[in-house]
Amino acid sequence: MKKQVRYTKSYILENALKVIEEYKPTSFDELISFLDCSKATFYNVIKVNSKEYEQIFEEIKKSQLKVANTLKNKLLSTDNPTLIIAAIKMYGSEEDRQALANNYNVKANVKDERELEEESKQRVKRIEENLNKNLTKEEKEQFFELYKKVIDWK
């Protein structure tokens, strides 16, 4: 036969503190689900704003911080983009969150080295074509003399 338990303040407080230490609940509802008493019994014995309630509340807050810090460290040490975004949403600045909310395309204006090199080659080719098409021999010589001066100028 199961022994009848008296749910006193000290009994519930002691069990609540043990549960918080062992299971790290992050809310009163979660805590109560681990206790062997009902929600009604808990709140009838442990009154809101009582010394015991405040002690339990503080321990739950500490538990929340421990869990949050553990998760934050895991999130910050990952290479998974989804987890990185989650970490920024949870712990980033308001500007970071706004940037994520605006769905900025980080790669939109990024060109790789091959693209930049190809653009540079095309520019040089256009310059050479313009020099050959539009300048007389004398103008080309003047241009190259000026160009040498600019390049050598320090």
SULLIN-V210658 format. One record per run of one state. SS is the DSSP state (A for helix, B for strand, O for the rest). FROM is the first residue (numbers start at 1). LEN is the number of residues. Records with the same first field share a line. If there is no record, write none. Layout:
# SULLIN-V210658
SS=FROM-LEN + FROM-LEN
This chain:
# SULLIN-V210658
O=1-8 + 24-4 + 35-4 + 46-5 + 77-4 + 92-2 + 102-11 + 135-2 + 153-2
A=9-15 + 28-7 + 39-7 + 51-26 + 81-11 + 94-8 + 113-22 + 137-16
